C-alpha cells in the first residue's frame, strides 16, 4: 500500500549504526517503475566502490561488481521495485552470489507478485497500517512540534478524530500534522476534520484525501511552487537550491522586501513545503538531497495536469498532443543518444517555458552523460521562444548555436558537462538570464567578452571548468551576482582582481585563482574581500608551478590585502610562495572558522 512506510522502515534499517557494524559494504538504489538493469547495477557498483564506472555493457558492469562484492558482507536496498520479470531479477542478482555469508538484500515494493518472485513467501513481510495510537504519535510529532500538547486539550480531541480518517497511513498522518503545525485555533482544525474532501472520490485518481486536503490548505504561492514539481520524475533526488532557481526563473517567488534576497524567500518556500511533508530528506548522499514520496508526486501531477507535461519513455509519438499544446512546463527522460525524432511532439509546444532533461542517475560525481544530435539545438530550440528554464545538462555537446541568443526570455541555462570550448557571443544578449551553470565543462577556455551586459545574472557556476583561463572584462558590472564559483586573475591586461570589488553580494563559496598574476598588491586590496559578509568559504590559489622569478614579498603583500571578513567559516590557501603568512591568518578574531587548509605552500 502506498504511504504505509515501506521506504521509511528500510531507511531506518539501512542507517542504523548497529546494522552498519555488521556489513563491510552498503548500497541504496531507487529502482522505480522504469527498470534499467545496467543503471541499477552501475549504481550498486559505484556505491560500494565510491568510484565512477565507465563501462556501459551489462557484462562489463556485472564483472566489476562481482569482483567488488567477492568475499565481502554487504547490505543492498532495492527501493520501489515494480518489475515482475523473473529473468531480470535472476540476471541482476548474479554478482551477489560471491558475497560473504550473511550478506542481505532488502526490497521494497507495492506489488505482491514482485515480493513473492524476489523473496518467496517465507521472506515476504507485508506491512500493515499503523494502529490508531501509533498513527496519533506520528501526527502529534508534527502537529505539536512547536507547542505543548498538554496545553491544547481541545486540539488533541479534534486531532484524534482527524487521525481516525488517516486509516493508519503514516504518510497521511505526517502530512496533515505538518499542515496543522501552524494552525492554533480550534475552528481551523475542525475545518480540516469536517472537510468534504474526505468524501470525494475520483475514479481516475488514487490521491489520498489527506493529501488533497494538505494541498487545498496551502497558500496560493506554495500551490504554484508545488505544482511545478510535477515535472520531477518519481524517486528523483534534488537539492534545495535546484528547485529554488527554477521557481525564480518561472516568476513563482514573490518580490522580497528589506534585505532579503529572492533566493532566501525561495528557501523559505522550500522549507515550508518540507515542514508539511511535501518534500522529505533523502538519508543517503553526501550533499543534502530531498525526494517526493510517490503519492505526493501523484498529487503534484494531478493538480498541475493542465500545465505540466512529463514525457515518459513509454509515451508514443501520437500521445499527449492536446496536452503539449497547452503545456507550460515539461521534462523528459534523457537517453544515451537523443535525436530530433524524440522531440517531435515538442514542435507543438509553442508556449513552453521549461525544458528539463532527467536521467536515472543524475546525482553525485558518478553521473552518466549522453549525446544530443546537433539538429536538436538548431531546429527545436528556435521554436521554443517562450523558454525561461532551459537545461541541456549532461549532454556532450561540442558546439552551441548562436541562435541561443534568440531565446530572450531564458532566465536559467544549464550546460553542465558540455564539451564546448567557447560560448556563442549571443549568450551576452540574454539580458534576463539569472543563472548560468557550466559545471564540468572541461574544455571551456573562454567566456563571452560582453558578459558584463548580463546585469540580471545572479549565479555563475564554472566549477570543474578547468580549462577556463580568465574572467571576461567588466565582470564587475554584474553587481547582482551572488554565486561566482571561481574568479580567475589573468596575467597582464584584461580582467584584474579589482573587478571583484563591486561584487559585494557574493555568498557561499568563492575561489580566486591565478593570484600569481597580481602584480600590484593595491589591486588585491580593491577586491574588497573584507566587505563580502555573506561568504562562508574562500579559496585562494597561486600557481603550483615552481618559478624562481616569483617575488615572495609580493605574494605576502597580496595575501595581506586579501584579508576576508571575520565570519568566514572555511579558508584554503594553495600554492602560496611567501616565507611567512600574513598576521591575519590564524587571528583569534576569526572565531567562526571550522576548516583551515594550507596546500603546496612550499616556502
KAGIFEN-V998913 format. One record per residue. SS is DSSP state (H for helix, E for strand, - for the rest). OMEGA is omega as a letter, one per 40 degrees, with the letter a starting at -180 (999 if undefined). D_LAST is the distance of its C-alpha to the last C-alpha in whole Angstrom. Layout:
ss/omega/d_last
SS/OMEGA/D_LAST
SS/OMEGA/D_LAST
This chain:
ss/omega/d_last
-/i/65
-/i/62
-/a/60
-/i/62
-/a/58
H/a/57
H/i/54
H/i/53
H/i/54
H/i/52
H/i/49
H/i/50
H/a/50
H/a/47
H/a/45
-/a/47
H/a/44
H/i/47
H/a/48
H/a/44
-/a/44
-/a/47
-/i/45
-/a/42
E/i/42
E/i/43
E/i/44
E/a/46
E/i/47
E/a/50
E/i/52
E/a/55
-/i/58
-/a/56
-/i/56
-/a/53
H/i/53
H/a/50
H/i/48
H/i/49
H/i/48
H/a/44
H/i/44
H/a/44
H/a/42
H/i/39
H/a/40
H/a/40
H/a/37
-/i/35
-/i/34
-/i/36
-/a/39
-/i/40
-/a/43
-/i/46
-/a/49
H/a/51
H/a/51
H/a/47
H/a/46
H/i/48
H/i/47
H/i/44
H/i/45
H/i/47
H/a/44
H/a/42
H/a/45
-/i/47
-/a/47
-/i/45
-/a/47
E/i/47
E/i/48
E/i/48
E/i/50
E/a/52
E/i/53
E/a/56
E/i/57
-/a/60
-/a/61
-/a/64
-/a/64
H/a/64
H/i/62
H/a/59
H/i/59
H/i/59
H/a/57
H/a/54
H/a/55
H/i/55
H/a/51
H/a/51
H/a/54
H/i/51
-/a/50
-/i/50
-/a/53
-/i/53
-/a/51
E/i/52
E/i/53
E/i/54
E/i/56
-/a/57
-/i/60
-/a/63
-/a/65
H/a/67
H/i/67
H/a/64
H/a/63
H/a/66
H/a/65
H/a/61
H/a/62
-/a/66
H/a/68
H/a/67
H/a/63
-/a/64
-/i/64
-/i/65
-/i/64
-/i/67
-/i/66
-/i/65
-/a/68
H/a/69
H/i/67
H/i/64
H/i/64
H/a/65
H/i/62
H/a/59
H/a/61
H/i/61
H/a/57
H/a/56
H/a/59
-/a/59
-/a/55
-/i/55
-/a/58
-/a/60
H/a/63
H/a/65
H/a/66
-/a/67
H/i/70
H/i/71
H/i/68
H/a/68
H/i/72
H/a/71
H/i/68
H/a/70
H/i/72
H/a/69
H/i/68
H/a/71
H/i/71
-/i/68
-/i/69
-/a/67
-/a/64
H/i/61
H/i/59
H/a/62
H/a/62
H/a/58
H/i/59
H/i/62
H/i/60
H/i/57
H/a/60
H/a/61
-/a/58
-/i/58
-/a/62
-/a/64
-/a/68
H/a/70
H/i/72
H/i/68
H/i/68
H/i/72
H/i/71
H/a/69
H/a/72
-/a/75
-/i/73
H/a/75
H/i/72
H/a/73
-/a/76
-/i/75
-/i/75
-/a/73
-/a/74
-/a/72
-/i/69
-/a/68
-/i/66
-/i/66
H/a/68
H/a/66
H/i/63
H/i/65
H/a/66
H/i/62
H/a/61
H/a/65
-/i/63
-/i/60
-/a/60
H/a/60
H/i/56
H/i/55
H/a/58
H/a/57
H/i/53
H/i/55
H/i/57
H/a/54
H/i/53
H/i/56
H/i/54
-/i/51
-/i/52
-/i/53
-/i/50
-/i/48
-/a/45
E/i/43
-/i/41
H/a/42
H/i/40
H/i/42
H/a/45
H/i/44
H/i/43
H/i/46
H/i/49
H/a/47
H/a/48
-/i/51
-/a/52
-/a/53
-/i/51
-/i/52
-/a/51
-/i/49
-/i/50
-/a/47
-/a/44
-/i/44
-/i/43
H/i/45
H/i/42
H/i/42
H/i/46
H/i/46
H/i/44
H/i/47
H/a/49
H/a/47
H/i/47
H/i/51
H/i/52
H/a/50
H/i/51
-/i/55
-/i/54
-/i/54
-/i/50
E/a/49
E/i/45
E/a/45
-/i/43
-/a/41
-/a/38
-/i/35
-/i/35
-/i/38
E/a/41
E/i/45
E/i/48
-/i/52
-/a/54
H/a/57
H/i/60
H/i/58
H/i/57
H/i/60
H/i/61
H/i/59
H/a/60
H/a/64
H/a/63
-/a/61
-/a/63
-/a/65
-/a/61
E/a/59
E/i/59
E/a/57
E/i/58
-/a/58
-/a/58
-/a/62
-/i/63
-/a/65
-/a/65
-/i/68
-/i/67
-/a/66
H/a/67
H/a/69
H/a/66
H/a/63
H/a/65
H/a/65
-/i/61
-/a/58
E/a/56
E/i/55
E/i/53
E/i/53
E/a/52
-/i/50
-/i/51
-/i/49
E/a/50
E/i/52
-/a/54
H/a/57
H/a/60
H/a/58
H/a/58
H/a/61
H/a/62
H/i/59
H/a/61
H/a/64
-/a/61
-/a/61
-/a/60
-/i/57
-/a/54
E/i/52
E/a/51
E/i/49
E/i/48
E/i/48
-/i/47
-/a/48
-/a/44
-/a/42
-/i/39
-/a/36
-/a/34
-/a/37
-/i/39
-/i/41
-/a/42
E/i/45
E/i/46
E/a/48
-/a/51
H/a/50
H/i/54
H/i/53
H/a/51
H/a/53
H/a/56
H/a/56
H/i/53
H/i/55
H/a/58
-/a/56
-/a/56
-/a/56
-/i/53
-/i/50
E/a/48
E/i/47
E/i/45
-/a/45
-/i/42
-/i/41
E/i/43
-/a/41
-/a/43
-/a/42
-/i/43
-/a/44
-/i/47
H/i/48
H/i/50
H/i/48
H/i/48
H/a/52
-/a/51
-/a/51
-/a/51
-/i/48
-/i/46
E/a/44
E/a/43
E/i/41
-/a/40
-/i/37
-/i/37
-/a/38
-/a/38
-/i/38
-/i/36
E/i/37
-/i/39
-/i/42
H/a/42
H/i/45
H/a/43
H/i/42
H/i/46
-/a/46
-/i/46
-/a/47
-/i/44
-/a/42
E/i/40
E/a/38
E/a/37
-/a/35
-/i/33
-/i/32
-/a/33
-/i/31
-/a/32
-/a/32
-/a/31
E/i/32
-/a/34
-/a/37
-/a/37
-/i/39
H/i/38
H/i/38
H/a/42
-/a/41
-/i/42
-/a/43
-/a/40
-/a/38
E/i/36
E/a/34
E/i/32
-/i/30
-/i/28
-/i/28
-/a/29
-/a/26
-/a/27
-/a/28
-/a/26
-/i/27
-/i/29
-/i/32
-/i/33
-/i/35
H/i/33
H/i/33
H/a/37
-/a/37
-/i/37
-/a/39
-/i/35
-/a/34
E/i/32
E/a/30
-/a/28
E/i/25
E/a/25
E/a/23
-/a/22
-/i/24
-/i/23
-/a/25
-/a/29
-/a/30
-/i/28
-/a/26
H/a/24
H/i/27
H/i/29
H/a/28
H/a/29
H/a/33
-/a/32
-/a/33
-/a/34
-/a/31
E/i/31
E/a/30
E/i/27
E/i/25
E/i/22
E/a/20
E/a/19
-/a/18
H/i/16
H/a/15
H/i/18
-/a/19
-/a/19
-/a/21
H/i/20
H/i/23
H/i/24
H/i/21
H/a/23
H/i/27
-/i/25
-/a/27
H/a/25
H/a/26
H/i/30
-/a/29
-/a/31
E/i/32
E/i/28
E/a/27
E/a/24
E/i/21
E/i/19
E/a/16
E/i/15
-/i/13
-/i/14
-/a/12
-/i/13
-/a/11
-/a/12
-/a/11
-/a/14
-/a/12
-/a/12
H/a/9
H/i/12
H/i/14
H/i/11
H/i/12
H/i/15
H/i/16
H/i/15
H/a/17
H/a/20
-/i/19
-/a/20
-/i/23
-/a/26
-/i/26
-/a/28
-/a/25
-/a/25
E/i/22
E/i/19
E/i/16
E/a/13
E/i/12
-/a/9
-/a/8
-/a/6
-/a/6
-/i/5
-/i/8
-/i/10
-/a/14
-/a/17
-/a/18
-/a/16
-/i/18
-/a/21
-/i/24
-/i/26
-/a/24
-/i/27
-/a/28
-/i/24
-/a/25
E/a/22
E/a/18
E/i/15
E/a/12
E/i/11
-/i/9
-/a/6
-/a/4
-/999/0
